[in-house]
Amino acid sequence: GDGGGTGRNGAAAGSSGMVTLAASISLAPGSTSATVGTTLTETATTTDQYGNPVPDGTAVTFNVSGSNHASGSATTVNGQASFQYTGSVAGTDTLTATTSG
């Protein structure tokens, strides 16, 4: 068929001084398969050390590596930020989402 890509997701969070950063980042939908040329949307849900959404406007950086390469950033609303990319090469991609201060 049309070769599709299988995605794997990773997330990283950090902390620095009094800056509010995500203690946890989860990606949805997580592992998925798509046909080449299909736009995928991943949503990062970011929470602080108490499990509350990070403040609106917290920057989240997304990076795609593997068969396809892409990057971008978005800011959170209610603890969530979304990223879209279109894979043009069949294979496995890994998407990471990070916050930084």
KOLLUMBA-753568 format. One line per field, with one value per residue: residue number from 1; x, y, z of N, C-alpha, C in turn. Coordinates in steps of 0.001 Angstrom, whole numbers. Example, Ala and Ser with C-alpha at 12.3 -4.5 7.8 and 13.67 -1.06 7.14 Angstrom:
BEGIN
num <- (1,2)
n_x <- (13190,12850)
n_y <- (-5690,-2250)
n_z <- (7800,7080)
ca_x <- (12300,13670)
ca_y <- (-4500,-1060)
ca_z <- (7800,7140)
c_x <- (13200,12900)
c_y <- (-3300,30)
c_z <- (7800,7870)
This chain:
BEGIN
num <- (1,2,3,4,5,6,7,8,9,10,11,12,13,14,15,16,17,18,19,20,21,22,23,24,25,26,27,28,29,30,31,32,33,34,35,36,37,38,39,40,41,42,43,44,45,46,47,48,49,50,51,52,53,54,55,56,57,58,59,60,61,62,63,64,65,66,67,68,69,70,71,72,73,74,75,76,77,78,79,80,81,82,83,84,85,86,87,88,89,90,91,92,93,94,95,96,97,98,99,100,101)
n_x <- (811,286,2996,3145,3819,4956,4499,6446,6431,7994,8735,9922,10750,11608,13179,13807,14965,12609,10917,7981,7630,6808,6207,5454,4867,2637,1872,-619,-2197,-389,1332,913,-315,33,-830,1518,1836,-327,-1590,-599,-1713,-465,-996,279,-3,541,1641,2084,4152,2188,189,-1459,-2612,-79,691,-1239,163,2672,5569,5942,8091,8298,9741,10438,11920,13672,12383,11154,11575,10867,9955,8675,6842,4532,2156,738,-2719,-4922,-3176,-2524,-914,-695,609,1248,2232,3289,4108,6375,7848,7996,8197,9529,8848,9910,8511,9204,8423,9091,9563,10956,12869)
n_y <- (-1177,2337,3514,4048,6002,5123,6442,7340,8568,10953,12692,15517,17338,20204,22075,25231,27433,29845,29722,28639,25499,22692,19729,17378,15983,14802,13082,13036,11662,9653,6635,6029,5304,6431,7339,8203,11639,12436,14724,14937,15477,16255,16496,18059,17598,19416,19504,20804,20156,19441,18339,20103,22063,23750,27316,29319,30122,29019,27970,25317,23169,21309,18497,16544,13544,11006,9190,11385,14922,17633,20640,22789,25205,25886,27562,26994,26453,26143,24187,22675,22169,22151,20497,20198,18105,16931,13882,12960,10862,7349,5404,5285,7747,9868,11843,14528,16504,19434,21661,24789,27109)
n_z <- (0,412,1859,5275,8208,11450,14583,17451,20705,22856,25882,27677,30615,32582,35286,36855,39146,40222,38102,36527,35350,33288,35022,34100,30924,28599,25574,23066,20217,20974,20184,16778,13462,10115,6776,4267,3612,5062,7419,10735,14049,17162,20614,23398,26802,29596,32906,36261,39203,40969,39551,38275,35458,33563,33547,31232,28075,28404,26810,24507,22907,19956,18369,15557,14650,12797,10098,8984,9365,11438,13135,15686,17627,20271,22364,25601,26374,28883,29798,27563,24403,20882,17927,14480,11784,8557,7302,4799,4018,4172,7152,10529,12921,15589,18019,20088,22932,24665,27465,28428,30420)
ca_x <- (0,979,3754,2773,4799,4517,5096,6727,6465,8761,8521,10898,10389,12723,12850,14888,14627,11198,10164,7041,7829,6057,6816,5040,4311,2185,1477,-1755,-2702,637,1728,-127,125,-617,-403,2396,1088,-1388,-1193,-819,-1765,-134,-1284,1038,-670,1626,1190,3127,4458,980,-779,-2284,-2121,870,20,-1437,1287,3923,6048,6260,8817,8097,10736,10217,13131,13431,12229,10770,12108,10067,9983,7810,6507,3182,1975,-351,-4012,-5432,-2176,-2339,-377,-771,1585,899,3236,2937,5221,6466,8678,7546,9121,9188,9208,9816,8156,9466,7888,9821,9394,12207,12721)
ca_y <- (0,3638,3415,4984,6124,4814,7431,7078,9866,11117,14005,15916,18544,20669,23089,26184,28527,30091,29663,27524,24631,21449,18590,16224,16232,13590,13346,12268,10351,8657,5841,6034,5065,7327,7242,9291,12787,12770,15625,14413,16462,15740,17466,17882,18034,19765,19763,21132,19074,19095,17788,21173,22569,24864,28565,29619,30823,28281,27515,23903,22955,19984,18087,15251,12955,9689,9248,12761,15913,18849,21222,23936,25470,26379,27904,26252,26980,25112,23130,21902,22804,21190,20606,19406,17928,15980,13012,12751,9669,6212,4969,5588,9065,10081,13210,14918,17791,19916,23037,25313,28404)
ca_z <- (0,491,3095,6328,9280,12796,15469,18851,21354,24081,26467,28685,31344,33391,36275,37061,40036,40488,36852,36495,34196,33343,35694,33315,29599,27916,24188,22570,20564,21297,19020,15748,12091,9155,5390,3838,3114,5994,8496,12079,15126,18488,21663,24635,28026,30508,34271,37223,40134,41716,38615,37714,34160,33633,33169,29815,27467,28571,25497,24307,21653,19388,17378,14916,14077,12207,8649,8670,10297,11546,14468,15863,19021,20531,23766,26217,26804,29803,29943,26337,23198,19765,16847,13301,10736,7505,6923,3353,3814,4969,8187,11918,13431,17027,18353,21472,23354,25827,27909,28960,31055)
c_x <- (863,1914,3353,3851,4177,5221,5365,6903,7344,8495,9592,10421,11573,12256,14056,14405,13139,10340,9243,7244,7003,6856,6508,4486,3881,1688,317,-1931,-1637,1036,581,497,-637,-48,481,1543,-57,-850,-1579,-854,-1455,-410,-497,199,417,1065,2377,3310,3254,-118,-1723,-1736,-1122,143,-132,-242,2633,4335,6382,6922,8639,9190,10394,11546,12789,13367,11888,11353,11227,10246,9044,7561,5084,3118,731,-1587,-4614,-4482,-1907,-1800,-364,224,1121,2105,2746,4177,5213,7283,8154,8614,8636,9709,9097,9545,8474,8868,8617,9366,10742,11961,13915)
c_y <- (1253,3563,4468,5033,5738,5775,6882,8435,9836,12498,14277,17193,18959,21645,23980,27308,28632,30053,28447,26748,23375,20387,17318,16694,14883,13988,12455,12597,9324,7909,5778,5687,6001,7071,8441,10401,13211,13688,15004,15575,15746,16846,17106,18425,18210,20116,20089,19961,18639,18518,18813,21603,23704,26137,28699,30406,30154,27716,26028,23789,21510,19715,16697,14788,11563,9817,10647,13682,17145,19382,22410,24162,26000,26750,27218,27114,25862,23925,22330,22774,21751,21537,19713,19282,16877,15186,12778,11516,8557,5833,5385,6967,9060,11551,13456,16290,18195,21320,23498,26677,29186)
c_z <- (0,1675,4089,7381,10598,13727,16850,19494,22588,24613,27505,29351,32191,34441,36488,37957,40298,39228,36896,35201,34370,34085,34913,31972,29024,26536,23785,21097,20925,20050,18031,14404,11172,7772,5061,3238,4009,7085,9837,13065,16429,19490,22906,25784,29075,31877,35168,38197,40964,40825,38018,36359,34382,33208,31650,29302,27683,27216,25523,22943,21222,18359,16870,14348,13573,10703,8171,9728,10256,12962,14506,17334,19094,22005,24299,26455,27637,29881,28686,25203,22098,18669,15709,12389,9769,7140,5422,3001,4713,5987,9559,12301,14952,17259,19818,21717,24623,26205,28429,29562,30753)
